[in-house]
Amino acid sequence: MHESPENFHFERGFGRACAARVGLELDILHDFEHDYAFIGRGLPAGTRRVKYTGLAGLKKLFKDPYDLVVLLDFPKRERCAPGFVWLAREAKAGKKVFVANHLIPMPGDNFTGALSRRVKALAGVDAGYMLEFDDKRLWGETGLGGKRLLRRGYATDCEYYKEQGTKPGEYVFSAGSTGRDFEALAAGVKKAGFKLKIFSDMAPKALPRGVDFKPLSKNLEKLRGAAAGARAVVVPVRDGHINEAAGNSIAFLAMALGKPVLTRRTRYMSRFIQDGVNGFLYPILSPDSIVAGLESIKALSPAKSLRMGAAARATILKKANLDSFTASLLNRFLKK
């Protein structure tokens, strides 16, 4: 019931995992208002989507208990809070699992999250996944801790983000908002002789004339095409940004598309990107470090560029594939 494109991607991936099991039926309870049809249309056989209408309607769904209930993130809208807490604490089911697809909301940022802390709502689930780089102490406040609190890696919808057969253009693409320094990126891209496209909801203070800047939230349906058509994807995370995984969603989708990625060297990113093999890492963010990375990408022969792209996608398929996570979740908690 947390509306976001990432959660619609999760719905698609979980639907694919369920469809792979003969005779398994899936009900998807949602409170989405936005049309994410660009991510995918239709539902697998045995799947239905049910719009959340309130607690009374929700209880009717549970006339017969489900074998497995998966709660995905804290709902953003207050009207969903009673249903979420009832599902976590009182609904009868074979197993109940919570899955965080985003970082835990900070106190005061999300009504359902605050309510869940107050009533320890997640004490009612059998297990729950937090993203591996999140703060487990905050999850403990929701009633989820000990061996019931599991860690998961960020996962990309590799079925949606796959090679598009697009001839690379002479532009660099960047996206995202957290911890970014687009001014340093723009200066480096200009010096390297490329054009620049940016999708972000964080408006930079100043950018050179000619930079194609668009709000990310209003152009989600264009994100895949913009990344697929770029010569390179750069994620310019500031040196002092505390989250080592910042920018992973954009970096991983670009790698799944087979694009050369340039981003900050951290312990986290070094687990996925081997410099010069399946992408590039800069040590310190500056226009000169951006130039150096782009010059390395520019120097790749067509054959080497294809090999790097294939290696990048293979890495995400192995280490951060949404379909792998949803299938493993289903296998772990639904034995039949």
N, C-alpha and C positions, 0 to 999 in steps of 0.2 A: 504493500500500500504506500510505499515511498516512491513517488513518481520521479523518475530520472531515466535518461537513455541507457545508463549502465544497467539499471534494473530490468529494462525491457530486453537488453542483450542477455541478461541472466535468465529471464523467462524463456527466451528462445533456446538457450543452451540446455536448460533443465528440461524443456519440452522434447528436445532431441534425445536426451538421455532416457526419458520415460518411454518415448516411442520405440526405443531399441529393445524394450522388454515386452514380449507378447502378452496381451491381455491386461496390461497396466493402464489404469485410467488416471487422468490428472485434471483436477479443478484448480483454476487460477483465480484467486480472489484479488481484485485490484481496485484502485481508486484513481486511475489515470484519466486525465482530461485531454492531454496533448496527443496528437496523432503521430505515432512513431512508425508509421507504415513504411517509411523509407528503409527501416532496418529489416523489415520482413513482413509479409502478409500470410494469412492463413494459419491454421493450427493443425498439428498432427492428429491422426485418427485417435479417438478416445480422450481428446483434450477439449475443455471448454473454459471460457473466460466469464467470470461472474462479477458484475459491478457491485462494489460495497454500498449498501443502502442503510446500514445501521446495525446495531447489536441484535435486534429481533430477527432480521433477515439472516444474519450470520448464524444464529443458533439453529435456524431451520436447516441449514446445510449440514449440521452435525446431528441430525436425527439418527444416523448410523455413523459410528466413529470411523475416522479415517485411519489407515495403517500408518501414515506418515504425514506430519504437518511441518512445513518449512516456512519459517518466518524470515522475511528478507528485509533487513534494515528497520529503523524506526520510522513510522509514517511521518510525513511533513505536516499534514493537515490535522488540526485538533479533533475534527469530527471522527477520525479513525482511531483515536486513542482508546476509547472503551473497547472496541473490537480487538485491538492489538493486545491489550492487557488480558482480556477474557481468553483469547487464544493461548497466550503464554501461561496463564495461571490455572484456568478452569476447564478448558476444552478437553474432552476425552479423546485420546488417540493412542495408537500403538507406540509411536515415538514422536517427540517434538524436538525440532532442531532450529536454532536461530543462526542466521548467516549474515554477517556484516559485509556489505559490499562497498562501504565507505568507512572512513574513520568515525569513531564514536563522537556524536555531537557534544560540544562543550556545554557545561551547565548554563542554562538560560537560552540556548540556541534552538532547542527543539522541545515542544511541549510534551510529546510522547516519551522522549528520552528522559525528561525531568520527572514525569509521572512514574516511569519504570524504575528510576532510582528510588523514589519515595516508597513504592510498594514492593520493591525487589521483584519486579515482574519476571525476570529471567531465571528466578529460582525455580520456576515451574517447567523449564525445558530440560530435556535429557542431556543436551549438549549445545554448545554455541561456538561459532567460529568468529574470531577477530582477525583483522588484517595483521600480518606478522610484524609490521612496524608501528602498531598502535600501542597505547598505554594500558596494560592489563589491570593496573590499579583502578582505573576508571570503570572498567567492565565489572570489577568486583562490586562496585556500588549498585549495579543493577541486579545483583543476586547470582551472577555468573562468575564462577571461579574454580580453583582447584583443577582436578582432572577433567571436569566438565567444560572448561574453557580451552578450546583448541585454536591453533594458529593456522592461518591459510595465507597463501601468496596471492598477490593481485593477478587476475586472469583476464585474458583478452579473447574476444569473440573472433576466433581465427576463421570461422566459416564466413563471417561478414567481411572481415579485413583479410582479403587474400588478393593475390596478384591480379591487377585489372587489365593488363595488356596495354597500358597507357605509355606512350613514348614520353620520356622525361622532358620537361620544359627547362628553360634556363632561369629558373627561380628557386629560391629557398623557401621552405614552408616552416612555420612555427605556430604552436597553439598552446592554450592553457593560460593559467593566471597566477597560480601560487608560486611565489619566490622568483618570478621571472625578471630579467633585465633586458627588455627589448631595445633599449637605447644602445647598449653595447653590441647587441646582435646586429642592429641596423647599420651601425658604423662599420662593423666587420664585413657584413655582406656587401655593402657598397664598395668597400676597398677591394674585395675579391672579384668584383665585376658581375655580380648576380642581381636579379630583382628579388623582392621580398614580399611574401604574403604572410599575414598574421591573423589568426582567429583568437580573440581573447576578450574576456569581460573585464579586464583590467586595462583601462586606457593609459597608454604611456604619456609621460609629460611632454615629450617632443620626439618626433620622428622625421627623417629626411623626406623631402617631397618625392612622391612616386611610390612610397610604400603602400601596398594594398592592405588596409587594416579593416577587419570586420568583427562585429560582436560574435563570440563563439556560440552563445546560447540561442541566437537567432539564425544560425547557419549550420546547425548540426547535420542537416541532410547533405551539406556540401563538404563536410570534413573529410570523408574518405577520398573523394575525388581530388580535393586540393592536395592532400598528402601523396596520393598515388601519382599525380602529375608533376611532382617536384623533383628537382635534381638531387636534393638532399633535404632532410628534416633535422632542424636544430632545436634543441630544448635548452635555452639559456638560463639555467638556474643560478642564482646568486651564490657566491662562495660561502657566505655565512648562514645560508638557510639551514635550519636545524634538521629538517626531515631529509635523510639521505635518499629516500625513494621519490622525492618530489620530481614530477615530470614523467614518472614511469608509464602512466596511461597513454600519453602521446608517443613516447619512445617505443612502447611495445606494439601499439597499433601500426606504427610506421615500419617496424621490423617485420611484423606479420605480413605487411604489404610488400616486403622485399626491398625497402628503401634504405639507403645509407643514413645512419643517424649519428649526430654529434651531440653529446651532452656531457654533464659534469662527472668527473671521476669521483666516485664514492665507493665504499665497501659494498654497498647494495648494488649499484649499477655495474660494478666489476664482476658480479656474479652472472650477469647476462651479456655484457658487451666486452669482447676481447679486442682491444685496440688494434685496428688495422686488419682484423680478420672478419668480424661480422658487424663492425661499426667503428666509431671513433669517440675518444674521450678527451676532454680538455682538462688540464690540471687547475688552472686559475682562469676565471672568466674575464676576458678583455677583448677589445676589437682585434688585437693581434692574434689571440688564441683562436678566435673565430676564423680569421683569415687562414691560419695555419691548417686548421681542420678542413676548411673548404678547399684549400689548395690540394690537400691529400685526396679528397674526393674527386676533384677535377682531374687529377693525374691518373685515375683509374681507367684502364682500358675497358672497352665494352664487355669483354669476357670476364675481367676481374670484377667489374661492377655486378655482373650477373651472379658470379660465385659468392660475392659478399652478400647480395640480396637473398640468395638461397640459404646461406649460412645463418643470416639473421632470422629468417622465417623458421628454419629448423630449430633454432634456439627457443623461440617463443612456443612452438608446437610442443617442445619437450618440457619446458620449464614454467610456462605461464599460459596454458591453453584452457579456456573456459570449459570446453567440452570434457577435458580430462577431469577437472574439478567436479563438475556436476555428476559425472558418471561415478566417480569415487565416493561422493556423498551418498548417492543412491545405493551403491553397493554396501556401504558401511552401515546404513541405518534402515534399509529395507531388504531383509534377507530373502523374502519369498520371490 
